[in-house]
Amino acid sequence: MMDKKQWKDKFVKWFEEEIANSDKPLDEHWDVEVEEIEDEILIKATSPKTPYSVYVHISKGFASLQIYTGIETAVMEIKERLKIYRTLLLLNGRWRMAKYIIGGDNDEIIIHTDLDLVSLSREEFSDALTATLFALNDMVERLGFSEDYMVKWVSHLLQIVEEKLKEESETEVEEYLMKTFGMTKEMAKEIIRTVKAGDEGPSLMYR
C-alpha cells in the first residue's frame, strides 16, 4: 500500500495531466500547491473555471476532497441558519459521494467527499471531483447564492486576466479566454479592457 507521499505525487500528477477535448473537470488545467502540516499533507488545486479551490487532505490511511465555501452560518440569524441546515440535510440525500458539513469556528459550509485509498484510480478520483463540483453548484442554486457565486467567479476571472497581462500580450490573453471559456473575441476584448481600465468586475454581469 502506498504511503502519504506517494499518494501526494499521484494526486498532483492527476491534477496536472491535461486531456484535450474532454468534458471532465479533472482533465482541465489545474494549478497545484502542496503543503505539509504535521502528519497531514494538503494539496490545493485551483481551476480557472471555478472561483473555489479544491483541497485534497491526505492523512494516514485515508484522504478527502473538500471545498470551503466561505459561507459562515454562525453569524446568521437563527431562522436563516435553520433554513440553510434543513436544505443541506435534504441535499445530502441527493449525492452519492459528496456531503455537506459544517466546520470551523464560524460553522462554515464545507463540501466533503471521502476517498478510498485502497483501490482509488484516476477515473474514480475524476468522478469524485466531478461530484464535488456538481454538489457545489447544486448548493449555490438551492440556497439562492447564484448572484454571490457569479460575483466571486467574475472577480476570479479578472484576477486571472490581470496576472496574465503582466507576462503575455493582449492577443495571447484573448486566445486563452476564447479557448478556455469558449468566449467570443468581442467578449474577450471587453474583459481585457475592463481589467486594464480598473473597472469593477461584477459590473460585467449586467452589461
Sequence and secondary structure as in RCSB ss.txt:
>XXXX:A:sequence
MMDKKQWKDKFVKWFEEEIANSDKPLDEHWDVEVEEIEDEILIKATSPKTPYSVYVHISKGFASLQIYTGIETAV
MEIKERLKIYRTLLLLNGRWRMAKYIIGGDNDEIIIHTDLDLVSLSREEFSDALTATLFALNDMVERLGFSEDYM
VKWVSHLLQIVEEKLKEESETEVEEYLMKTFGMTKEMAKEIIRTVKAGDEGPSLMYR
>XXXX:A:secstr
   HHHHHHHHHHHHH   TT  SGGGS  EEEEEEETTEEEEEEE TT SS EEEEEETTEEEEEEEEEEEGGG
S HHHHHHHHHHHHHHHTT SSEEEEEETTTTEEEEEEEE TTS  HHHHHHHHHHHHHHHHHHHHHTT HHHHH
HHHHHHHHHHHHHHHTTS HHHHHHHHHHHH   HHHHHHHHHHHHHT  GGGGGG 
